[in-house]
Amino acid sequence: MLHRNISEGTMDNITGKVAVITGGASGIGRAVAAALARRNVKAVALVDMNTAIADVAATLNAEAGREYAIPFQGDTTDGAFRSSVFDAMGSRFGGVGLCVPAAGITRDDLAVRIDKNTGKARIYPVEQFKLVVDVNLIAPIYWSLEMIGRIAEDRAARGLKKWTPAERMQGSVVFIGSISSQGNRGQISYASTKAGLEGAAATIMKEAMFHGVRCSVIHPGFTDTPMVRAMGEDYVAKNILPYTQLGRLIRPDEIADAICFMLGNSAVSGELWVDAGWHAPA
């Protein structure tokens, strides 16, 4: 006899849940927090290094008409800070069940560049590469594992073992990949980290479903965020828009809507490309 999965409704996997979002002060992270509020999430830990995170949370709460966004300022690569966020949210709202580790950086440059004066090759600085890996790859993975580990502990404490389809989904993770994971000139470190998230998500999904947690990756195209705007209007006009079939930058709320779909729909796994038809020039 087939079991009817009580978690099959997409809203059921978001309504009343507690979420953690890194990179929440702007861009995709902030847009996801706002979108989750409209879908009746219980609370969101809004995490960012930016000192403006408290003001952002206050604005989101005012827009929602309730206090659901809780600001946390700190370094996402710091394990003690990460644990403190989950501790604080757990004690106040209950266990975290949604995780969108959206914090990321770019340190773009050619992998190899010839110095015009000396004729010597200058290769991409390894310190820069390690920094991008720490922020864009290692940190997101460990924010997701923090949530999964706590869900696993809670289930073990209640005498539960392997998750079954008759239960509600216990949690969901969406990593922020990028179209750059396919390769993009000048983004050796950034592209490597975004491609790495694909392997991490596929592995975590195979393991974490034992505890009832799904894991997937969204690959946004060029989105109207501070990171993209920092490239400059001329760069966007010459190197991005001509190769984007949509003819404009993607809005953060468009990415956030797709992320909420991935968080909420129990059948979704793997990767979703939200690229506005962008294709890298040869």
C-alpha positions as CSV (number, residue, x, y, z in Angstrom):
1,M,0.0,0.0,0.0
2,L,1.4,3.4,-1.0
3,H,2.0,5.9,1.8
4,R,0.6,9.4,1.3
5,N,3.4,11.8,2.1
6,I,2.1,14.4,4.5
7,S,4.8,16.8,3.4
8,E,3.9,16.9,-0.3
9,G,2.4,20.3,-0.1
10,T,5.0,22.9,-1.0
11,M,3.9,25.4,1.6
12,D,3.9,22.8,4.3
13,N,7.7,22.6,4.1
14,I,8.1,26.3,4.7
15,T,5.1,27.4,6.9
16,G,6.2,27.5,10.6
17,K,9.8,26.5,9.8
18,V,12.9,28.2,11.2
19,A,15.5,29.3,8.6
20,V,19.1,30.4,8.5
21,I,20.3,32.7,5.7
22,T,23.8,33.9,5.3
23,G,24.6,36.9,3.2
24,G,21.3,38.3,4.3
25,A,22.1,42.0,4.3
26,S,21.6,42.4,0.6
27,G,21.0,40.8,-2.8
28,I,19.7,37.2,-3.0
29,G,20.0,36.6,0.8
30,R,17.8,39.5,1.6
31,A,15.3,38.7,-1.1
32,V,15.0,35.1,0.1
33,A,14.3,36.4,3.7
34,A,11.5,38.6,2.4
35,A,10.0,35.8,0.2
36,L,10.0,33.4,3.1
37,A,8.1,35.9,5.3
38,R,5.3,35.9,2.6
39,R,5.2,32.1,2.9
40,N,4.7,32.2,6.6
41,V,8.1,31.1,7.8
42,K,8.3,31.2,11.6
43,A,11.7,32.9,11.9
44,V,14.8,33.7,9.9
45,A,18.4,34.1,11.2
46,L,19.7,36.9,9.0
47,V,23.5,36.5,9.0
48,D,26.1,38.9,7.5
49,M,29.4,40.6,8.2
50,N,27.9,43.9,7.1
51,T,27.1,46.2,10.1
52,A,23.8,47.1,8.3
53,I,22.4,43.7,9.1
54,A,20.4,45.0,12.1
55,D,18.8,47.8,10.0
56,V,18.0,45.3,7.2
57,A,16.3,43.0,9.7
58,A,14.3,45.9,11.1
59,T,13.1,46.9,7.7
60,L,12.1,43.3,6.8
61,N,10.2,43.0,10.0
62,A,8.4,46.3,9.4
63,E,7.4,45.2,5.9
64,A,6.1,41.8,7.2
65,G,4.3,43.4,10.1
66,R,5.9,41.0,12.6
67,E,9.3,40.2,14.1
68,Y,10.6,37.2,12.2
69,A,14.1,38.3,10.9
70,I,16.7,38.1,13.7
71,P,20.1,39.8,12.8
72,F,23.4,38.2,13.5
73,Q,26.6,40.0,12.5
74,G,29.7,37.9,12.1
75,D,32.2,36.0,9.9
76,T,30.5,33.0,8.2
77,T,33.8,31.1,8.1
78,D,34.0,31.2,12.0
79,G,32.7,27.9,13.3
80,A,32.0,29.2,16.8
81,F,29.9,32.0,15.4
82,R,28.0,29.5,13.2
83,S,27.2,27.4,16.2
84,S,26.1,30.4,18.3
85,V,23.6,31.3,15.6
86,F,22.0,27.9,15.6
87,D,22.0,27.8,19.4
88,A,20.3,31.2,19.6
89,M,17.6,30.4,17.1
90,G,17.0,26.9,18.5
91,S,16.5,28.2,22.1
92,R,14.1,30.9,21.0
93,F,12.2,29.4,18.1
94,G,13.0,25.7,17.9
95,G,15.2,23.7,15.6
96,V,16.3,25.2,12.2
97,G,14.9,23.4,9.2
98,L,15.8,25.6,6.2
99,C,19.3,26.7,5.3
100,V,20.3,29.0,2.4
101,P,24.0,29.8,2.8
102,A,24.1,32.7,0.3
103,A,27.2,34.6,1.5
104,G,29.8,34.8,-1.2
105,I,32.7,36.9,-2.6
106,T,34.5,37.4,-5.8
107,R,38.2,38.0,-6.3
108,D,38.2,38.1,-10.1
109,D,41.4,38.1,-12.2
110,L,43.0,36.1,-15.0
111,A,44.6,32.8,-13.9
112,V,47.8,33.8,-15.8
113,R,48.8,37.2,-16.9
114,I,52.0,38.4,-18.6
115,D,53.6,41.5,-17.2
116,K,54.1,43.8,-20.1
117,N,57.3,45.2,-18.7
118,T,59.1,42.1,-17.6
119,G,57.6,39.5,-19.8
120,K,57.1,37.2,-16.8
121,A,54.0,35.3,-16.0
122,R,52.0,36.3,-12.9
123,I,49.7,33.6,-11.7
124,Y,46.6,34.0,-9.6
125,P,47.6,34.5,-6.0
126,V,47.0,31.4,-3.9
127,E,46.0,33.4,-0.9
128,Q,43.1,34.9,-2.9
129,F,42.1,31.5,-4.1
130,K,42.0,30.1,-0.5
131,L,40.0,33.0,0.7
132,V,37.3,32.5,-1.9
133,V,37.2,28.8,-1.2
134,D,36.8,29.4,2.5
135,V,33.9,31.8,2.0
136,N,32.2,30.4,-1.0
137,L,32.7,26.6,-0.6
138,I,33.7,25.5,2.8
139,A,31.5,27.9,4.8
140,P,28.3,27.1,3.0
141,I,28.9,23.4,3.3
142,Y,29.4,23.6,7.1
143,W,26.4,25.9,7.7
144,S,24.3,23.1,6.0
145,L,26.1,20.4,8.0
146,E,25.4,22.3,11.2
147,M,21.7,22.1,10.5
148,I,21.7,18.5,9.4
149,G,23.8,17.5,12.4
150,R,21.3,19.1,14.8
151,I,18.3,17.5,13.0
152,A,20.1,14.1,13.3
153,E,20.8,14.6,17.0
154,D,17.2,15.5,17.7
155,R,15.9,12.5,15.8
156,A,18.3,10.2,17.7
157,A,17.2,11.7,21.0
158,R,13.6,10.8,20.1
159,G,14.5,7.2,19.2
160,L,14.0,7.8,15.4
161,K,16.3,6.3,12.9
162,K,15.9,6.4,9.1
163,W,13.4,9.0,7.8
164,T,10.3,7.6,6.1
165,P,8.0,9.1,3.5
166,A,5.2,9.1,6.0
167,E,6.9,11.8,7.9
168,R,7.1,15.5,7.2
169,M,10.4,16.6,5.6
170,Q,12.8,17.5,8.3
171,G,14.8,20.1,6.5
172,S,16.1,21.5,3.2
173,V,19.3,23.2,2.0
174,V,19.7,25.3,-1.1
175,F,23.3,26.2,-2.1
176,I,23.9,29.3,-4.3
177,G,25.8,28.1,-7.3
178,S,26.4,30.2,-10.4
179,I,26.4,30.0,-14.2
180,S,30.1,30.6,-13.7
181,S,30.4,27.0,-12.5
182,Q,30.5,26.1,-16.3
183,G,33.6,28.3,-16.6
184,N,33.9,32.0,-17.0
185,R,36.9,34.1,-18.0
186,G,38.6,35.8,-15.1
187,Q,36.8,33.8,-12.4
188,I,39.2,30.9,-11.7
189,S,38.5,30.9,-8.0
190,Y,34.9,31.8,-8.0
191,A,34.0,29.3,-10.7
192,S,35.8,26.6,-8.9
193,T,33.9,27.1,-5.7
194,K,30.6,27.2,-7.4
195,A,31.3,24.0,-9.3
196,G,32.4,22.4,-6.0
197,L,29.0,23.1,-4.5
198,E,27.5,20.8,-7.1
199,G,29.5,17.8,-5.8
200,A,28.9,18.8,-2.2
201,A,25.1,19.0,-2.7
202,A,24.9,15.7,-4.6
203,T,26.9,14.0,-1.8
204,I,25.0,15.6,1.1
205,M,21.6,14.7,-0.6
206,K,22.6,11.0,-0.6
207,E,23.6,11.1,3.0
208,A,21.1,13.6,4.6
209,M,17.9,11.9,3.3
210,F,18.5,9.3,6.0
211,H,17.6,12.2,8.4
212,G,14.9,13.6,6.1
213,V,16.9,16.5,4.7
214,R,17.1,17.5,1.1
215,C,19.9,19.4,-0.6
216,S,20.1,21.1,-3.9
217,V,21.8,23.9,-5.9
218,I,20.5,26.9,-7.7
219,H,22.6,28.4,-10.4
220,P,21.7,32.1,-10.9
221,G,22.7,34.1,-13.9
222,F,23.9,37.7,-13.5
223,T,21.6,39.2,-10.9
224,D,21.1,42.8,-9.9
225,T,23.1,42.6,-6.7
226,P,25.9,44.7,-5.1
227,M,28.4,42.1,-6.3
228,V,27.4,42.5,-9.9
229,R,26.9,46.2,-9.8
230,A,30.5,46.5,-8.5
231,M,31.6,45.3,-11.9
232,G,30.5,48.7,-13.3
233,E,27.8,49.8,-15.7
234,D,30.1,49.7,-18.7
235,Y,31.2,46.1,-18.0
236,V,27.5,45.0,-17.6
237,A,26.5,46.7,-20.8
238,K,29.4,45.3,-22.8
239,N,30.0,41.8,-21.4
240,I,26.8,40.7,-19.8
241,L,23.6,42.1,-21.4
242,P,24.5,41.3,-25.0
243,Y,24.8,37.6,-24.1
244,T,21.7,37.5,-21.9
245,Q,18.6,36.5,-23.9
246,L,16.3,38.2,-21.3
247,G,18.1,41.4,-22.1
248,R,18.4,42.6,-18.5
249,L,19.9,41.6,-15.2
250,I,17.8,39.1,-13.1
251,R,16.0,40.6,-10.2
252,P,16.8,39.2,-6.7
253,D,13.2,38.4,-6.1
254,E,13.1,36.2,-9.2
255,I,15.9,34.1,-7.7
256,A,14.3,34.1,-4.3
257,D,11.0,32.8,-5.8
258,A,12.9,29.9,-7.4
259,I,14.8,29.2,-4.1
260,C,11.5,29.0,-2.2
261,F,10.2,26.6,-4.8
262,M,13.3,24.4,-4.2
263,L,12.9,24.7,-0.4
264,G,9.3,23.8,-0.4
265,N,8.8,21.2,-3.1
266,S,9.7,17.7,-1.7
267,A,10.3,16.3,-5.2
268,V,13.0,18.8,-6.1
269,S,16.6,17.7,-5.9
270,G,19.7,18.3,-8.0
271,E,20.3,21.6,-9.7
272,L,18.1,24.4,-11.1
273,W,19.5,26.9,-13.6
274,V,18.0,30.4,-13.4
275,D,20.3,32.1,-16.0
276,A,18.0,34.3,-18.1
277,G,19.4,32.6,-21.2
278,W,23.0,33.8,-20.6
279,H,25.8,32.2,-22.5
280,A,29.4,33.0,-22.1
281,P,31.1,34.5,-25.3
282,A,33.7,32.3,-26.9
